[in-house]
Amino acid sequence: MNLEKELMKRQSLVQCNRIIKYIGKDESRFADLMKLFFKGEYRITQHAAWPMSYCIRQHPVLAKPYYKKFIDQLSDSKAHSAARRNIVRLLQFVEIPKILHGKLMDICFQFISNPEEAIAVKAFSLSILSKLAEIYPEILPEIKSVIETRWEFETAAFRSRAKKILKQV
């Protein structure tokens, strides 16, 4: 399969599942997808993000070599929202190395505080912060403060995740 050519096709669930099935748990095929995700043009990056997140959800070990790159991509203000959304989606389901926890927390706090950020990015960021709060309970007051500040301006998806976190506090 020519992965780049497949990613240029019209994006659909069928097409996404086709790519996921092709990659499976093959690290080499996943590496090809990652090359396109990180270095591809805008449209390819956008189309690679969806199958990437689902491949990692099915096979979390595939993410290990890319944790730092994922977090660096989240820090890139020019990164497409689909890339951010799919990276934070997949980071909910993997064990992030401790060395990256601080940077990831900072990024997630920026996302949930930003009125312009996409709601899915905020919701997934809340889940990541909740998971990290199990290791670093001292961040719970800051999470609570941001939730309370943003509460009246946010959507039901944000509030639903936020309620679960507030039960931890």
N, C-alpha and C positions, 0 to 999 in steps of 0.2 A: 504494500500500500504506500502510495506517495502521500505522506501525512500533510505536507504543506498544501498540496492540491486539494485534499479532502477538507482541510480547514477553510479553504477559499470558497467552498460550496455554501449554499444557503444553510444557515444554522437552523437545526431542528432537533427535537428529541431523538428521532430516528438516527440522524447523522451523528449526534453526540454518542448514542449507544453503540453505534458501529465503530467509532473510534475507541471507545472504552473497551469493547470486546477485542479489538485488534491489539491494543496495548496489553490488556490483562495485567499480569504481574511481572511482565518482562521489563527489566531495568533498562535495557538498551533502547527499547522502543519508547519507554517513558522518557529517557534522556533526550531522544529526538524531539519529543513533544515539548520538553522543557527548553530546549534550544530555541524552538520557534516561539514559545511563550515569552522568553526573556529577550530575545534579539529580533523577533519578527516585527513586521510592520504592524501598525495599529490594528487593522482588521484581523490579522492572524493571531495577534496576542489576545484580542477580545474573544475570538472563536476557540482558541486553545484553552482559555481559562475554565470553561464549563466542564469539558471532559477531564481536565487535569484534577479539578477538585473531587470529582466522583471516582477517578482512578485511585486517588489517595485515600478516600473514604473506604474503598473496598480493600486496599492494600497499603496501610499506613507506612510500612517500611519504605515505600517508594519516595516518601518526602524527606527522609533523613539527609541526603546530600544537599538539599536545597533550602534548609531552614533559614540560613543567613541571607540568601538571595531573596527569599520570600519577604523577610522583614525589611530588607533594603528596598524592595519594590514598594512596600507599603509606605515607606518614607519619601518616595519619589512623588512630588506634587504633580508631575506630568503623567503619572500612571493612570490608565483608563479605569473608570469606576468598576467595570466588569472584572478587571484584574484584582482590584482591592476587594471587591465583594467575594470573589471565589477564593482568594488567599485567606481572608478572615474566616470564611466558611470552613475551609479545610483545617485551619489551625485549631478549631474547636475540638477536633477529633484525634489529635496527635499529641505526643509528649514532647514539648519544646525543651531543648537543652537549657539548663539554668543560666548559662552565660548570656542568653538572649532574653531572659525574662524582663529585665529592666527596660530595655528598648521597646519590647513588645507592649509592656504596660503603658509606657509613655504614648505610644502610637494609638493604642486603644482608647486611652483617656482623651486624646485629641479628637478622635473620631466621634466619641459619644458627646463631646462638648460642642462640636461644630454643627451649627444649625443648617449648614449647606450640605452636609454629608448625607449620602443615601441611607434610607432607613434600614435596609438589609445589612449594610456595613455596621451601622450602630448596633443593631440587634446581635449580630455575631460578635462584635467587640464586647458587648456586655457579657456574653457567654464566656468569652476568653477571660475577661477580668474576674468573673465569678470562679472559674476554675483556678486561676492564679491566686485568688483570695484564700483558697484552701491551704496554700503554701505560705502566703504572706497575708495573714488576717489584718495586719496593720493598714492595708489599703481599703478596707471596707468603709471607714468613715468618708474617705474621699469619693468612693463610688456612690455612697449614699448622698453626699452633697451634690454631686453632678446630677444624679437622678432627680433629686428634689428641685434643683434649679431648672432643669429641662422639662420636667413633668408636664406642665400645662401646654407646652409647645409641641409635644411629640405625639406620635401615632399610637394606635392600639398595639402594634407589634412591639414597639419600644416599651410601652407600659407593661405588657405581659411579661417580657423578660425581666424588666426592672422589679416587678412584684416578687418574682422568685428570688432575686438577689436580696431584696430588702428583708426577706424572711431570715436570711443569714445574719443580718446585722443585729 
